[in-house]
């Protein structure tokens, strides 16, 4: 057997083998004091009713401080057209500035949660934080949606990739987009 031609990846860079996850804008606070941050460390952990998912967030972030006040957040799903706003929201702090304004985003009232939605995003999950699990400098936030909404022109049980291209963080200033949908069409479900 021929030796592997794969190159060793440094362990501190190994996360990029399993990334990129869908980039999200997480809004926190309330209508009087709101913030928005970029996050891509997320995963569903319970897909049945109730649906729950996990976000990984550093405890020293301003958004974390605001989430700590009411245990609520809104996950907003941006598309390719919001690339610059998404990147800006990920590299500056909202402590002391209106990050919505700085990023050119519109805060709109949520249906059930205190934090606002990002109006320009195609989908939203208004959530309460059910549990926090400390891991080093970060917490794993177990979130349960109270309300989920999406633009029906862009989402019909899945993202319609011709209408909404989700962003996927690659590293530094690099992002990928999901630009097509394919089907395995085996007809069998495990």
Residue pairs with C-beta under 8 A, 6 or more apart in sequence:
9 16
9 17
16 170
16 171
19 40
19 168
19 169
19 170
19 171
20 40
20 168
20 169
20 170
20 175
20 176
21 40
21 41
21 42
21 43
21 168
21 169
22 40
22 42
22 77
22 166
22 167
22 168
23 38
23 39
23 40
23 78
23 86
23 166
23 167
23 168
23 169
23 175
24 38
24 39
24 40
24 42
24 75
24 76
24 77
24 78
25 36
25 37
25 38
25 39
25 75
25 76
25 77
25 78
25 82
25 85
25 86
25 89
25 105
25 118
25 121
26 36
26 37
26 38
26 39
26 55
26 57
26 63
26 73
26 74
26 75
26 76
27 34
27 35
27 36
27 73
27 74
27 76
27 107
27 115
27 116
27 117
27 118
28 34
28 35
28 36
28 37
28 63
28 64
28 66
28 67
28 72
28 73
28 74
28 115
29 35
29 66
29 69
29 114
29 115
29 116
30 70
30 114
30 115
30 116
31 107
31 109
31 114
31 116
33 66
34 66
34 100
34 107
34 115
34 116
35 62
35 63
35 66
35 94
35 99
35 100
36 63
36 76
36 89
36 94
36 99
36 100
36 103
36 105
36 107
36 118
37 61
37 62
37 63
37 89
37 90
37 94
37 99
38 86
38 87
38 89
38 90
38 169
39 55
39 56
39 57
40 168
40 169
41 55
41 56
41 57
42 53
42 54
42 55
42 56
42 75
43 53
43 54
44 51
44 52
44 53
44 54
45 52
45 53
45 54
45 142
46 52
46 53
50 144
50 145
51 144
51 145
52 130
52 142
52 143
52 144
53 142
53 143
54 140
54 141
54 142
54 143
55 73
55 75
55 140
55 141
55 143
56 135
56 138
56 139
56 140
56 141
57 63
57 64
57 67
57 138
57 139
57 141
58 64
58 137
58 138
59 134
59 137
59 138
59 139
60 137
61 93
62 93
62 94
62 95
63 73
63 94
64 139
66 115
67 73
67 129
67 141
70 114
70 115
71 128
71 129
72 113
72 114
72 115
72 126
72 127
72 128
72 129
73 113
73 115
73 127
73 129
73 141
73 143
74 110
74 113
74 115
74 116
74 117
74 118
74 124
74 125
74 126
74 127
75 124
75 125
75 127
75 143
76 117
76 118
76 121
76 123
76 124
77 121
77 122
77 123
77 124
77 150
77 166
78 85
78 86
78 118
78 120
78 121
78 122
78 166
78 167
79 121
79 122
79 154
79 164
79 165
79 166
79 167
80 165
80 166
80 167
80 177
81 120
82 105
82 120
82 121
82 167
83 167
83 175
84 104
85 103
85 104
85 105
85 120
86 167
86 175
87 173
87 175
88 102
88 103
89 99
89 103
89 105
92 99
92 102
93 99
100 106
100 107
100 116
100 118
105 118
105 119
105 120
106 118
106 119
106 120
107 116
107 117
107 118
107 119
108 116
108 117
108 118
108 119
109 116
109 117
110 116
110 117
110 124
110 126
110 147
111 126
111 146
111 147
111 149
112 126
112 146
112 147
113 126
113 127
113 128
113 146
113 147
115 126
117 124
117 126
118 124
122 150
122 151
122 154
122 155
122 159
122 164
123 148
123 149
123 150
123 151
123 154
123 155
124 147
124 148
124 149
124 150
125 143
125 145
125 147
125 148
126 145
126 146
126 147
126 148
127 143
127 144
127 145
127 146
128 143
128 144
128 146
129 141
129 142
129 143
130 142
130 143
130 144
131 141
131 142
132 139
132 140
132 141
132 142
133 139
133 140
133 142
151 164
153 160
153 163
154 160
154 163
154 164
155 164
158 181
159 166
159 178
159 181
160 181
161 178
161 179
161 180
161 181
162 180
165 177
165 178
165 179
166 177
166 178
167 175
167 176
167 177
168 175
168 176
168 177
168 178
169 175
170 176
